[in-house]
């Protein structure tokens, strides 16, 4: 998991929530932190995962808003994040799945003929196991809601 410039996860999430409100996105346990990567094959246990970790992963927040999935690409939630925002209408998402491949859980979906992979990496799962954090709580709530109905 990439290091944040914030001292705590709570500080990071507060900054993100402030940014989301400025973007007119309702905040209610509807975001998680993930890593965008390549196909799960590249996360295999014989070393290709190291390649993916070093060269291919990007840090994102997935925000499950009322009618759209918002992808925020950023190492930290800053004012410059506007250039790295993708809004995807839920109706355009095909095949939304939550899967497991070895130690990683990942989201997979198609949008405009492109397949996206977002990972809750082994490091994030270890982080979740340290106790309740805003991201682990949000993940549990979103999972109970089938990720705003995207997960069938």
N, C-alpha and C positions, 0 to 999 in steps of 0.2 A: 504494500500500500504506500503510495507516495506521501511524502511528508507535507504537512500544511504549514503555512506561515503563522497559523493561530496556535495558541498554547493548548487549547482544549477543543474537543469535538463540539462542545456546547457553543463556544465562540464561533467556530466555523459555521454551525447550523444557524446561529443568530444572524450572521452576516448574509448567508444564503437567503434566509427568510426575508430579510430586509430588501434584498435585491429582487426577490420574487414579487413582493408587494409593489415595488416600483414598476414592475413589468405588468401590473394588474393581474397577477396570478394569485388566486385564493390559496392560502397555506393552511393545511389541516392534515398533518401526518401523511402527506401525499408525495414525498420525495425520498429517494435513496441515492447513495453514492455507489458507483459501479466503475468498471473498467471496460472500455470498448476494445475488442480484440478481433483476432482472426478466427477461423473455424476451430471447433473444439479439438480437432486432430493435433493442432499445434500446441495444445496443453497436455500432451501425453507425458507419462512418467519417465521417459528415457532421455529427457533433456531438451526437447524442442520447446517446452514451456519456458525455459530460460531465454531462448531467442525471443519469444513472444513478450515476455516480461521486460526485456531490455530494449526492444526495438519497435514493437507493434502496438503496445497498449497505450490507450489514451484515457485520461481520467474524466469522467462525466458525472453529472447529476441527472437522474431520470425523474421528471416531475410529471405525475399523473394528474393533470388538470381536469376540469369538468368535461371538456369535449376533445381534448388533444393531449398527446404525449409531447412534452417539451424536453429536448435534449440540450443540456448546457455543458459545453466542453470547456473545461478550465481546470488548472491545478488548484486554484483557490477562487472563491466567488468574489470577484472584483468588479469595479465599474466598467472595465473594458470587456466584460463578458458579453455585451450586446452583440459583438461581431461573431460570436460563437454560439448562437442560439438557433436551434432547428425546432420548428413547431410542426407536428404531424397530426392531422385530423384522425381521430380513432377510426373513422370509416375507411381510411386508406390503408390501414394496417391489416396484413393478412398473416395467418398462421402464428399468432402470438403464443409462445411456449415458454415454460420454465423447465429446464432440464438439468441433469447432473452428468458430468463427465469426469471420471476419477475424483479428484478432490474439489473440483469447482462446480458451482451452480451457475447457470447462465440463462439469460433471456435470448430468445431467437424470434425474429419476426421479419417479414418482408414489407417493404414500402417502395413503391415505384420501381419494381423489379430488382431491387437491391436487398440483399439479406444482411441484417444487422445482428451482431453478437455482443451482448453486454454481460460481463462476468461479475459475480460476487465471488471473488477469489478466495482461496484458502486463507490468505492473510486477513481478509475482511471477516471470514467466519471465525477465525481465532479472536479477532477484535470484538465481534458480537458476543463471543463466549465470556468476555471479561465482565459482563453484566449488562444491565439495561442502558442503552445509549439512545440518542434520538434516532440514529439510523436503524438499529435493531428493532426498536419499537415501531418505527414507520414501516419497516419491512413486514413485520408480523401483521400490522393493521392492513396494509395493502394486499398481503396474501389472503387474508380473511375476506377481502372484498374482490378477490380474483383480479387484482390489479385493474380496478375500475371496470370490471366486466370483460377485459381483453382476454383473460385466461379462461378458456371454455372447459 
